[in-house]
Amino acid sequence: NGTLVGDVQFSLSGSDAQALVTFIVFFGVGLPLICMITSIMHFNKYRRVRRICRETRLQMQRDLLEMEMLSREEEDEDEEG
C-alpha cells in the first residue's frame, strides 16, 4: 500500500495541446503512411526492373539464336554450293 507524497497538476496551454496533437498525428499516422508508400514504391520499382531485365535477356537470347540460325544457313549454302 502506497503513501501519498503529493499531487501534481498539469495545465495544458493551447499551443502545447496543438504540439501534442501534431506529434501524435505525425508519428501515429503520417510516418507509418509515408513508410508504407515508400515501401510500395520500392517494390513496384523492383518488379519493373525485374521485368525489364527479363525482357532484355529474352531479346538478347532471340538475337543470338537468330545470328546462329543465319550462320548455319550460310554454312549449309556453302556446303551445297
C-alpha positions in Angstrom: 0.0 0.0 0.0 1.5 3.3 -1.1 1.8 6.6 0.6 0.6 9.8 -1.0 3.6 12.2 -1.1 2.0 15.0 -3.1 -0.1 15.8 -6.1 0.8 17.3 -9.4 -1.4 19.5 -11.5 -0.9 19.9 -15.2 -2.2 22.8 -17.2 -2.0 22.3 -20.9 -2.0 25.6 -22.9 -3.4 25.8 -26.4 -0.1 25.7 -28.1 1.1 22.8 -26.0 -2.0 20.9 -26.8 -1.6 21.7 -30.5 2.0 20.5 -30.4 1.0 17.3 -28.6 -1.8 16.5 -31.2 0.6 17.3 -34.1 3.2 14.9 -32.6 0.7 12.1 -32.1 -0.8 12.6 -35.6 2.6 12.7 -37.3 4.1 9.7 -35.6 0.9 7.8 -35.3 -0.5 8.3 -38.8 1.9 10.3 -41.0 5.1 8.5 -40.5 3.6 4.9 -41.0 1.8 6.1 -44.1 5.0 7.6 -45.5 6.9 4.4 -44.8 4.1 2.3 -46.4 4.0 4.4 -49.6 7.9 4.3 -49.8 7.9 0.6 -49.5 5.2 0.2 -52.1 7.1 2.4 -54.5 10.3 0.4 -54.0 8.5 -2.8 -54.5 7.0 -1.5 -57.8 10.4 -0.4 -58.9 11.9 -3.8 -58.1 9.2 -5.5 -60.1 9.6 -3.1 -63.0 13.4 -3.6 -63.1 13.0 -7.4 -62.9 10.6 -7.3 -65.8 12.9 -5.1 -67.9 15.8 -7.4 -67.2 13.8 -10.5 -68.1 12.7 -8.8 -71.4 16.2 -7.7 -72.2 17.6 -11.1 -71.5 14.9 -12.8 -73.7 15.6 -10.3 -76.6 19.3 -11.0 -76.3 18.7 -14.7 -76.5 16.5 -14.2 -79.5 19.1 -12.1 -81.2 21.8 -14.7 -80.5 19.5 -17.5 -81.8 18.8 -15.6 -84.9 22.5 -15.0 -85.5 23.2 -18.7 -85.0 20.5 -19.7 -87.4 21.8 -17.3 -90.1 25.3 -18.6 -89.7 24.1 -22.2 -90.0 22.1 -21.2 -93.2 25.2 -19.7 -94.6 27.2 -22.9 -93.8 24.5 -25.0 -95.4 24.6 -22.8 -98.6 28.4 -23.0 -98.7 28.3 -26.8 -98.4 25.7 -27.1 -101.2 27.4 -24.5 -103.5 
